[in-house]
Amino acid sequence: MSPDPKTLFGQRLAQLRKEVGWSQETLALESGIARSYLGGVERGLRNISLLNICRLADTLSLPPSALLDFDAITPAKAGKSLRKSR
């Protein structure tokens, strides 16, 4: 069974957010997206819209495609999240 795309997206978003040294709260304030919503996205509980993907990418100064580059997720992070969800 392949991993849920919502979970992969959340892992990738969290990875990129941490790479710039931002908390969820900082990303929320900078992007205008609620922190609780971002938390749900990062946990794979929310099906994020294209508009919000573009908004987050712009806030992080990245192309939207960077948020969908699931192959760039560090293996340790992916394995950890998959174990939690089972």
Backbone bond lengths (Angstrom), bond angles and torsions (degrees), N, CA, C in turn:
res aa  C-N    CA-C-N  psi(-1)  N-CA   C-N-CA  omega(-1)  CA-C   N-CA-C  phi
1 M - - - 1.461 - - 1.531 109.10 -
2 S 1.316 116.98 128.71 1.457 120.33 -178.34 1.529 109.90 -80.57
3 P 1.343 116.36 151.21 1.466 120.29 -179.61 1.530 111.62 -62.32
4 D 1.299 115.46 150.02 1.459 122.95 178.34 1.532 109.73 -65.16
5 P 1.324 119.03 128.42 1.467 121.19 179.07 1.530 112.86 -58.02
6 K 1.334 118.03 -31.98 1.463 120.07 178.20 1.529 110.23 -64.99
7 T 1.334 116.50 -38.91 1.464 121.06 178.20 1.525 110.46 -67.41
8 L 1.329 116.67 -43.67 1.462 120.84 178.79 1.526 110.90 -62.98
9 F 1.328 116.70 -42.45 1.457 120.05 178.65 1.525 110.23 -61.62
10 G 1.318 116.53 -44.39 1.459 120.86 179.60 1.514 112.55 -61.43
11 Q 1.340 116.23 -41.43 1.466 120.01 177.69 1.520 110.75 -63.48
12 R 1.315 116.44 -42.49 1.467 120.73 -178.86 1.526 110.64 -66.70
13 L 1.322 117.18 -42.68 1.460 120.83 178.34 1.525 110.37 -60.62
14 A 1.326 116.81 -47.15 1.465 120.72 179.90 1.523 110.74 -61.20
15 Q 1.323 116.46 -41.66 1.465 120.86 179.24 1.529 110.68 -60.30
16 L 1.319 117.06 -48.54 1.465 120.84 -178.40 1.528 111.42 -67.08
17 R 1.317 116.66 -38.53 1.467 120.79 178.23 1.529 110.26 -62.07
18 K 1.316 116.44 -44.17 1.466 120.61 -179.67 1.524 111.79 -68.98
19 E 1.330 117.01 -31.99 1.468 120.60 178.28 1.521 111.91 -62.13
20 V 1.332 117.53 -31.06 1.467 119.53 176.92 1.526 111.29 -91.03
21 G 1.330 116.71 -0.55 1.456 121.40 176.11 1.514 114.88 78.83
22 W 1.322 116.80 25.76 1.460 121.02 -178.41 1.522 111.58 -101.49
23 S 1.324 115.61 146.93 1.457 122.14 170.06 1.533 108.02 -82.99
24 Q 1.323 115.81 168.99 1.471 119.04 174.20 1.526 109.78 -60.23
25 E 1.312 116.18 -38.50 1.462 120.03 -178.70 1.530 111.32 -63.31
26 T 1.325 117.15 -42.21 1.464 120.19 178.66 1.518 110.95 -63.53
27 L 1.344 116.81 -45.87 1.464 119.80 178.54 1.525 110.52 -61.56
28 A 1.311 116.48 -39.84 1.462 120.31 178.59 1.531 110.91 -61.79
29 L 1.318 116.39 -47.36 1.468 119.86 -179.60 1.523 111.91 -63.64
30 E 1.312 116.84 -42.93 1.467 120.93 -178.29 1.532 112.79 -69.32
31 S 1.345 116.24 -33.68 1.471 120.09 -176.30 1.520 113.76 -93.44
32 G 1.328 117.29 -17.47 1.462 120.22 -176.40 1.524 113.16 79.61
33 I 1.338 116.25 16.97 1.469 121.87 178.54 1.527 107.43 -106.54
34 A 1.309 117.34 137.77 1.467 121.70 -177.08 1.532 111.77 -59.73
35 R 1.331 116.10 138.63 1.452 121.39 -179.38 1.531 111.56 -61.13
36 S 1.311 117.44 -40.06 1.465 120.03 179.71 1.529 111.24 -63.95
37 Y 1.329 116.43 -36.07 1.465 120.69 176.77 1.530 109.83 -66.24
38 L 1.345 117.11 -44.93 1.468 120.79 178.59 1.522 110.89 -60.18
39 G 1.322 117.14 -39.99 1.461 120.57 177.56 1.520 111.08 -59.58
40 G 1.326 116.60 -42.75 1.457 121.00 177.56 1.521 112.37 -65.17
41 V 1.330 116.06 -37.24 1.472 120.43 177.44 1.521 109.18 -64.82
42 E 1.329 117.09 -47.08 1.465 120.29 -177.99 1.529 112.35 -65.44
43 R 1.304 117.82 -28.09 1.476 121.38 176.90 1.524 112.75 -85.68
44 G 1.338 117.35 -1.91 1.455 121.30 178.96 1.512 113.82 78.39
45 L 1.329 116.95 20.01 1.464 121.11 -178.04 1.521 113.18 -94.67
46 R 1.339 116.80 -14.80 1.463 121.27 -177.18 1.517 110.57 -116.04
47 N 1.309 115.62 143.94 1.468 122.21 175.59 1.528 106.80 -97.41
48 I 1.317 115.87 92.79 1.463 122.06 -172.47 1.533 111.42 -67.69
49 S 1.320 115.61 144.95 1.461 120.77 -179.88 1.528 111.09 -83.90
50 L 1.309 115.57 160.06 1.457 121.71 177.47 1.534 110.60 -59.30
51 L 1.312 117.33 -40.07 1.462 121.39 178.87 1.535 110.24 -58.33
52 N 1.323 117.25 -44.30 1.457 120.18 -179.27 1.527 112.16 -72.76
53 I 1.323 117.74 -31.83 1.467 120.22 174.04 1.528 108.86 -61.40
54 C 1.322 116.90 -46.26 1.466 120.77 179.61 1.523 111.27 -65.00
55 R 1.305 117.35 -39.61 1.465 121.59 178.89 1.529 110.54 -62.56
56 L 1.330 117.45 -45.32 1.467 121.00 179.37 1.524 111.40 -66.18
57 A 1.319 116.69 -42.08 1.467 120.38 178.76 1.524 110.23 -60.88
58 D 1.309 117.04 -44.66 1.462 120.98 179.12 1.535 110.49 -62.07
59 T 1.306 116.81 -43.07 1.467 121.55 179.42 1.521 111.20 -62.02
60 L 1.337 116.91 -38.37 1.464 121.69 -179.66 1.530 112.00 -86.45
61 S 1.324 116.94 2.62 1.479 123.44 -178.29 1.528 111.61 56.73
62 L 1.324 115.03 47.07 1.457 122.57 -179.70 1.525 109.47 -130.35
63 P 1.334 117.32 157.12 1.465 118.05 170.87 1.531 108.59 -72.79
64 P 1.319 118.55 148.71 1.469 120.30 178.86 1.530 112.74 -53.38
65 S 1.318 116.89 -32.22 1.468 120.12 -179.22 1.526 112.48 -61.24
66 A 1.321 117.85 -26.57 1.471 120.87 179.54 1.533 110.91 -63.62
67 L 1.330 115.95 -32.31 1.466 119.51 179.05 1.529 111.99 -73.83
68 L 1.323 116.35 -18.33 1.464 121.25 -179.41 1.523 112.72 -103.09
69 D 1.320 117.11 7.58 1.460 121.66 179.24 1.525 109.40 -83.76
70 F 1.316 116.03 76.14 1.460 121.91 -175.18 1.528 112.55 -67.41
71 D 1.339 117.33 -22.12 1.464 120.55 177.64 1.528 111.64 -68.34
72 A 1.324 117.77 -18.47 1.460 121.78 -178.87 1.528 112.84 -87.19
73 I 1.333 117.76 -1.89 1.462 120.97 178.42 1.522 108.04 -68.43
74 T 1.325 115.53 131.74 1.454 119.09 179.76 1.526 109.33 -65.66
75 P 1.335 118.36 133.77 1.463 121.94 -175.70 1.526 113.90 -56.02
76 A 1.313 118.57 -38.33 1.467 120.37 -179.10 1.524 110.77 -61.28
77 K 1.317 117.07 -41.03 1.462 121.16 179.22 1.526 110.96 -67.22
78 A 1.316 117.23 -42.91 1.463 120.92 -178.62 1.519 110.47 -63.70
79 G 1.319 117.12 -45.60 1.456 120.57 -179.38 1.509 112.23 -64.31
80 K 1.324 117.19 -39.35 1.458 121.98 179.92 1.520 110.91 -62.35
81 S 1.329 117.11 -45.99 1.462 120.84 -178.54 1.522 111.48 -68.47
82 L 1.326 117.45 -36.69 1.454 120.08 179.98 1.521 110.75 -66.39
83 R 1.328 117.73 -38.13 1.466 120.30 178.48 1.522 110.78 -64.35
84 K 1.338 118.36 -38.22 1.441 122.03 -179.82 1.515 112.16 -65.08
85 S 1.324 117.26 -35.84 1.461 120.79 -173.48 1.528 113.42 -80.30
86 R 1.297 118.34 -10.54 1.474 120.22 -177.94 1.488 112.89 -84.82
